[in-house]
Amino acid sequence: MKHISSMTRPGNQPQKLAALKQAWQEWNNSPDVLIRLARRLATTLSLEDQLGVLAEEMADIVPFEAMMYRHTIARQEFVFRTGMGGPHRAEYRLSLEGELYGYLELHRRTRFSEEELEAIEVFIGAAICPIRNACRFIALEQMALTDTLTGVPNRRALDEDLGRICHLANRHNESHSLILVDLDHFKAVNDTHGHLIGDQVLRMSADGLTRTLRNSDRVYRFGGEEFAVLLPHTDAPHAREAAERIRLALASLALDRLVGAPLCITASCGVATHLAGESPEQWLARADEALYRAKQAGRNQTRVFPAIG
């Protein structure tokens, strides 16, 4: 195989190079709204940024007072809003090659004309491929942060959120609490009933944890039979109450149907509320120490570190 530099060049290469340079200059400097839209959308994979660009470019041609986009990506709801709404609405289902990529709504006080509706469809047609790519990028990011067995966020997601929460807690002097939850004697479940049943127990435990908590709380698969729960804006006494609700919820799971015989699990919980200036590693270590104390004291109980009255 010849190196590309030694291949025979066409005789009109200078003209082609000049044409390419001119096309690039026209692409970058074109006043055409669709070219400008495509150029701006190509600079980012952030779906929020793309929708902001789309709203800005579209408003220059079709005035509107509010735009809303909604889509479920990797089981998480994504919503983008800009402006205040009006009584008249134009709604579009964004799809490409049979795949849904969300819903877009435009609102304003006056009715949209047919010409305006056609113009909106042109904008959507120009933006749908970048929007698809941004949605796929979000899905891939979420996949990397999700435990494949239980569907809840994984240890990597926990590490990222701990860093973010520590920063917010230090900056705003807010209370945030962390609970580590360990399923007691889980190895016995695997040894007695097999790993497939054990996997089912883990899935049901993750679901039970999620149902027990507030929408603002977040459950993570910490590893093995251990889960972590982040409780924003929660002090130590309320975090301990949440841990006790978790214990009761896990103990009441209807596991008998999995094996056709009595089966129940208990859990030990360790609670730590973030301290001023504390690093994520220090915070996590204190929650782990609290969990260790709960297990050492006989399991199926909650311990807080440092202890509270």
N, C-alpha and C positions, 0 to 999 in steps of 0.2 A: 504494500500500500504506500502510495506516495504521500509525503507530507503536504498539507494543504498549500504551503507557501510555494511549492514547486509545481503545482498544477497549472495548466495552461489557462491564462486569464483571457476573457473575451475581449475583443478589440474595442468594444464600446464601454469598457469599464469606467473610464473617467466621466462619461455622461451619466452612467448609473449612480456613481458616487455623488455627483452633483445633484441629481434628482433626489437621492435619499436625504442629502443634507437639506435641500429645500423643503421636502415633505416634513422633515423633523421640525424645521423652523415654523412651518405653517401649522403643524400640530400644536406646538407650544404657544403660538401667538394668535391662533384663529379666534375670531370673535363669535364663531358659531356656537350657540348655546349647548347643543348636544355634544359637540367635540369637547367643549370646556367641561361639561358634566362628566363625560367619559374619562377625561384626563384627571379630574379631581378625584373621582371614585377609585381610579387605579392606584392612588397613592396610599391607600389604607385598607386594612382588613378589619378595622373596627366597625361593627354594624352601626353603632351609635353615631360615629363620625359620618358614615356614608348617608345615613338618614338625614343628618343635619345638612349635608351638602345637597341632597335631593330636595329638601324643603326650601333651601335658599335659592337654588336655581329655578325651581318650579314656580315659586311665588313671584318671580320677576315676569312670568308669562301669564300665569293663572293666579290672580290674587285669592288668598284664602286666609281664614282667621285662626285655624287650628289644624294640626295634622297629628294623627295617632297611628302607630304601627304596633301590632301585637303578634307574637309567635311563640310557640312552645318549642324550645331547643334543648335536646338531651334532658327532657322531663322538667325543664325549668322555664318559667314564664318570663319572656322578654317583652318589655313594654317601653315604647318611646313616645313622648308627647311634646308638642310645642304649640304655644298659643292658647287662646281661649276659644271655646266652641261656639257654633251658631246653629240655628234650627235646620238648615239645609245641609245635606250630607252626600258625599260621593264615596262609595265603598268599593274596594277592589280586592279580589283574591289573587295573591301573587303566586304563580306557579310556573314551573319550567320543566319540560320533558316529563310531565305527570307528577312532579314532586311539588308539595306545598311549601312555600317559603314565607308564609305569614299573610296578614290582612292589613290593608292600608286604608285609612279614612281621612277625608278632608271635610272640614266644616266651615260654613260662613253664613252670614245673615241673609244673603240673596241667593237665589237659585243659580246653579251652574248651567251655562248654555251648552248646546250640543258641541259647538266648536271647542269650548273649554274642556269638555269631557274627553273629546278626541285628543286634545293636547296632553291631558294628564296621562292617557294611555300611551302616548308616544314617550313621555318621560319614563313611565314605568318600564316600557320595553327596553329603553336604553340602560336602565339601572338594574334590571332583574339579574343579569349574570354576576355583577359585583355583589349584589345582595346575597345571591346563592352562595358565592364563595365565602362571604363573611359568616353566614349561618353555618356552613360546613366547618369553618375554622373554630367557631365557638363550640360546636359539637365535639371536635377533636380535643380541644382544650378540656372540656368537661369530662371526656372519656379518660383522659390522663389523670383526672382528679377524683375519679369515682371507683369505688370498690365493685368489682364485677360480680361478686356473689350476692351482696346485700343491696346494691344500688345506692348506698349512702356514700358521702364523700370519704376519701381514704386518708391515710396518714400524711401524704404530701399536701393534701388540701388543708388538713389540720395545721401543719407547720406554717403554711402561708397565712392562714387566718389568725393564728396565735401572734405572729409578728405584727399583723395589721391591728389587732385588738390591743396589743401592748402599747403600740404607738398612740392609739386613740385614748387609752386609759391614762397614759402619762400626760398627754396633751390637755385633756379636758377634766382630769381628776374624777373619772367615772369608775363605778364598781362593775367589774366583770368577773364572772366565776366560771370555773372549769370543773367538771365531774368526770372521773374515770370510773367505768363500770366493768366489772369482771364477772362473767358467768361462773358460779361456783361449781367445782368438780365437773367441768364440761368434758374432760377426758373420759369420764365414766359413760357419758352419753355416746361418744364415738365408739368406745370399747364394747358397750352392750348392744347398741342398735345400729352401728355402722356409720360411716362418714356421710352417706347420703342423708340419713336422718339428722345427723349433726348439722349439715348444711341447711336443712329446712328449719332447724331450731334457730340458727343464726339469722336467717331471713326473717322469721317471725319475731325474733327479738328486736331486730332493727326496726321493723314496722311498729312493734309495740312501743319502743322508745319514742319514735317520731310522733305517734298519736298522743302520747302522754304530755308532750311539751308544747310550748307556744310556737306560733309561726316564726317568731324572731329567733328562737333557739335553733341550734344546728347539731345534728348527730353525725359522728364519724366512726368508721371501722378503724380502731387504733391498731389492731393486730390480733390474729388468732380469735379468741373468744372475748376480746376486750374492746369496749367502745369508749368514745369520748364524747362529751356534751359541752358545748360552749353556750353560756347563758349571759347575753349582753344585758347591761344595766341591772345586775342582780347582785345583792350583797350576800354575805356568808349565811345568815339565817334563812333567807329565802332559797338559796342554793341547796341548803340541807333539806328543806322541805321538798324541793324538786327531786332530790336524790331519793328521798323516801317514797315519793309517788312512783318513781322509776322502779324501785324494788318491788313495790306492791303490784305494779302493772306486769312486770316480768313473771312474778310468782303466779299470777292469775291467767297466764296464757293457756289457751286450750291446746295443749300438746298431745293429749291422749289419743286424738284421732290419727296422729302420725304413726303410731305403733300399735294401736288397738289395745292398749293397756295403760295403766296409770303412769304418767310421766309429767314431772314438773321440774322447774329450775328455780334457783334462787340466785341473787346477785349481791356482790359486795361493791360499795361505792366509796370513792375517795374524793373529797371536795377541797378546792383551794380557790380563794378569791385573790385576784391580782393585787400585788403590793406596789406602791409607788416606786418607780425606777427599776422594777424587776424585769429581767429578760424572759423571753418565752421558755428557754431551757430551765430557768429557775422556777418559773411558775409550774411548768409541767412536772418537775422533780418533786415539788411540794404536794401536788395532787397524787403523784405516784406513791409518795410516802404515806399519805392519808389512806390510800387504798391498801397498802401493805399492812397498816395498823388494823384496818377493818378485817383483813383476812387472818391476821395473827390473833385477833380477839375472838375468832370463831366463825367468821364469814356471815353472810346474810345480814349485813348491817352497814351503817354509814359512819364514816369518820371524817372530821374536818381538820385541816392542818393550816395554820395553827388552830388549836381547839378554841371553840367559842362556848360561852355559857348557855 
